[in-house]
Amino acid sequence: MTDWTPAAAPQASRTTRDPGARAPKIEPPLIEVQGLRKTYRTARGELHLFADLHLSVHPGEMVAIVGQSGAGKSTLLHILGALDAPSAGTVYCASTNVAELSSRKAAEFRNREIGYVWQFHYLLPEFSAQENVALPLLARGVRKAEAMAMAANWLREVDLDDRRTHRPGELSGGEQQRVALARALVNQPRLLLADEPTGDLDEATAARVFDLVQRLHQDHRLTSVLVTHNLDLASRCTRVLRLEGGRLVTPPALSHPLPPPGN
């Protein structure tokens, strides 16, 4: 199979700002978490996962969350994405208090506002790549012909136009994850949540998939929160946070992460 390299993101043009111009308006956070606590009851007593955790993520940011296994990184993503409920605190995402949503409203919110990418692709093996990408649209009530056309467009976005009719078992690991990425974004969400999106890939393929994630983040003006153990990839995000002791902190070695690509 030939190597695949995603198309490069266009470089942003640089302009000279007028000193007398009004400062640009700062948008409110897309994610705002205050006083988050999560407690589990176990045979040995209560397990406190988060301790008064706070987080703000502004539109357009690409935030990496790192930390030891078991620190609660995946649980935090689940709470941000209305897949789990906090024990205390407030969690606002896209101006919605996700902790107060009913199961039906939470499902509607996820389908409309959030795209998910997991370490494992979770593609349905009996469906083609195009059918897998179309599933979120069909769940939203989009007509099949329109959903399939939109799915085909997104497969072109991730450079898989020639794999539309292939089933997951006929695709490489990198191709499977690119299909999963297209499926996550087909509903054009504002927020992308990714839990170890390159964790099952070899180093070279992981780097190329991450390149693609960055390009799509820019091209579609996403706000992205990624969990990863790969500090090299994390340092390419606009901000890096470490989850430790139930709180989010900025790691000293990564206190000045790289600016967004194109800036």
N, C-alpha and C positions, 0 to 999 in steps of 0.2 A: 504494500500500500504506500502510496507516495506521501511525502511530508506535506503537512498543511500549515500555512502561515496566514493568520487573519489579515485583512486589509488594514493598512495603517489609518489611524484616526486623523482627520484633517487638522492642521495646526491653526490655532486661533490667531487672528491678526492682532497686532499690537497697535494701539492708537495712543496719541498724546492727549492727556486729559486737560481740559481747560481749567486753570486754577480757580476761576470764578464759578465753575459749574457746581450745581447742587449735588451733595453727596448722594449716592444711590441708596434707595430705600432698602433696609434690611428686612428680609422676609422672616416671619415668625418660624420657630422650629416646626418641622414636619413630625418629629418625634419629641415628646416631652414626658420624661419619667421623673416622678418625685416620690421620695420616701418608699421605694419599692422593697417589700419583704416577701419572701416565699418560704413557707414552712411545710415540711413533710413529717407525718407521724410514722415512726418506725417502732419495731419491737424494743429498741433500746431507748426510746424516748423521741423527742422532737428534734428534727434536723433543720437548722436554720441556714438556708442557702444564700439569701441576700440580706444585708444589714443596712437598711436605710439607703438604698442605691439610688443615685440620680444620674440622668442622662438627657442631653439635648442634642438633637441632630437636625441641622438646617438643610433646607432644600439644596440639592446639588452636591452635598457632601458624600464622600465614600469613606466610611469608617470601618476600620478593622478592629476586631476584638480578639485578643490573644489571652492565653492563660493555661494553667495546667488542666489535664483531664480531670473531670469531676468538679471543676470550679463552678459550673452552672452556665456555661456559655450557650449551649443549645437551649436550655430552659429559658434563658433570657430572650432568645430569638422567638421561642414559642409564645412567650408572653407578649412581646412586641407585635406578633402577628395574629393575636387573638386565638391561638391554639391552646393556650393555658391561661389560667386566671391567677393573679397575684393574691397573696394572703393579706396584704395591706399595701397602701400607697395608691397613686394614680398613674395611669398609663394612657397618654393621649397620642394618637396616631392619626394624621390627616384630620385634625380637629375633632376626632371622635374618641370618647372615653371607652376604649375597647373592653375594659373590665366589666362594663355595665351592659354589654350586648348579650341578647339571648343567643342560643345556639344557631337559630335560623339567621338572625341579623349578623352574627359573627361570620357565618359562611358567606353571606352576601358581601360583607365588607371585604373579606379576604379575596374573593373572586374579582372584586372591582378595584381594590386599591393596592394589593400586594402580589408580588411575584416571588415564588420560592424556588430555590435550588438547593438540593441536599447532596451529601457526599455520595449516596447511591442515587441513580437516576430515576428509579421507580417508574419506568416506562412499562406500559402494558405489552406483554410479549406477543400477543396475538394481533396487535394493530400495527400498521405501518408507521413510519416516522411522521408522515403528514397527519394521519388520523390521531396520533398521540398529541400532536401540537394543537389540533382542532378541538380536543376534548373540553378545555375550559370555556371555549366559545359556545359549544353545544350545551354545556351546563347552564350557560347564561341565557339560552333561548335563541341564539343566532341560527338562522337557517343553515342547513348542512352545506349547500353549495357555497354560500358566502364564507362559512367557517373554513371550508377546505381551501378556498382561494386565499384567505388571510393566512392560514397555516403555511401554504406554499410560499407566500411572500416572506414569512419569518424564517423559513428554512433557507431561503436565499440570503437573508441577513446574516445567517451563521455559516454561510458557504457550504450548504448541504443540499443544493437544488438537485443534484444528481443522486441523492439518497432518499428521495421522497417516498418511494414505494418499498424501501427496505424495512424489514422488521428489526427490532432491537438486537436480536441475536445475530443479525448479519452486519452489525456495525461494530467498529472499534470502541474502546472505552472513551476516547476523546470525542468521537462522533456521538455516542450516546449522551454524553454530558452536554454537548452542543444542542442536541434535540431537546434535552431537559431545559436548557436555557431559553430556547425559542418558545417552548410551552409556558415557561414562567412569565414571559413578556408579551404573549400574544394578545392579552386583554389590555395592554398598554397601561400597566399600573404605574403609580408614582413612586412606589417603594419596592426595592429589591432586597430580599433577605436571603443570604447564602450561608449555609452551614457546611464548612469544609468542602467547597465546591470542586477542589482539585485534589482532595485527599486520597482518592483511589487511582490517581493517574501517575505515570512516571514523570520525572522532573521536566523533561523537554515538553511533553504534552501538557503538563500542568501550566507551564509558562505561557504556552500558546493560548490555552483556554482563558487564562487570566488576562492576556492581552485583549481577547475578544470581549470579556466582561467589561474591561475598562473602556473599550471603544463604544460598546452599546450604552454604557453608563453616560458617556459624553453625548453621543448622537441623539439619545432619547431623553436627555435631561433628567436622569433618574436620581433618586436619593438611595444610597446603598449601604447596607450594614452587613459585613462579612465576618464570620468566625473562621479562624485559621490557626494552624500550628506553624505555618510557614512564615517565618519572620521576614524573609526576603520579599515575599509577595505582600505581606502586611505593610512593609515600609514604602510600597508604591501607592498606598492609599493616602488620602488627604489628611487623615488623622488615625492614630493608633492608640487604643486603650487596652489596659490589662485588667482582667477580672481576677481579683485576689482578695481574700478575706471578706467576701460578700459585697465588695465595692469596686467601682471602676476607677483606675488610676492611670496616669500617663507614664509609661516606662521611661526612666532617665535616658536610656540609649536611643529611644525613639521619640524624644520630646520635640524634635523638629523634623517630622516626616516630609517626604517630597511633596511639592505642590502638585495640583491636578495636572495630568498630561495636557499639553497644549498651552499652559500658562507660562 
